[in-house]
């Protein structure tokens, strides 16, 4: 119960900060990168939003993109592994989609180059949305609202281009860059508490966590072996290895962003660690010692006070202003 109470408090504080107008919303100053063949515009984003929440994109009409990426859960789902059609479990934990515009690669394997390509994967994945793209497009083309929007925005019938460009445009609009940490860097020296500032020093200077989680996005976007398991033999998910069958990729998964970390539990690619404290314990031990474990992961000691300060810093990376800004 304590974890859920803490998360609720973080959400409430985020709402109050925005409503009281105590600081400028820095998200408004962010320039959203987009590919040349899919520039952002409000109509496209609006269409993508409707599609994102539409359960008709799944074979049995029970699952939408928002099922696994819930706005109220920082666009994750707080499940170890997401549930797809027919109650099936996916293979991995659902990452947050906030700040997806800055992704250099998509998926835990860090192998897809664009969000447009990523959109197709869950729709056709049998244990997720389980649809056939060809059949799905025929169905969506018969929906007057979608067909009219496709013609108005893209000048074409509703097709894969319209589907992928619209949803990815919506995902790029999901910004969460107005956390206390951002406000502090922007000059508001009261935005972070003393404990949060001490945690930032521990994070960046003592433990040098910024090697894998550098600001401002707190990820390198690269795949790495974090020593979660000492051995991957017999495990169905061996990470990036499944893409190229390169043995040096065993146990490698894309480094996740730490933004909104307190809201996106459970943690790791398989959701096997339930709390931030469990994650810290894993790294304090220096990982499980897999032969391909990243050399940056070494054992360290933290006092109870330092652990409290480090956790306080993670709270300084929470920005829920997107909820009000987007009417969620």
Order of alpha helices (4+ residues) and beta strands (2+ residues): alpha-alpha-alpha-alpha-alpha-alpha-alpha-alpha-alpha-beta-alpha-beta-alpha-alpha-alpha
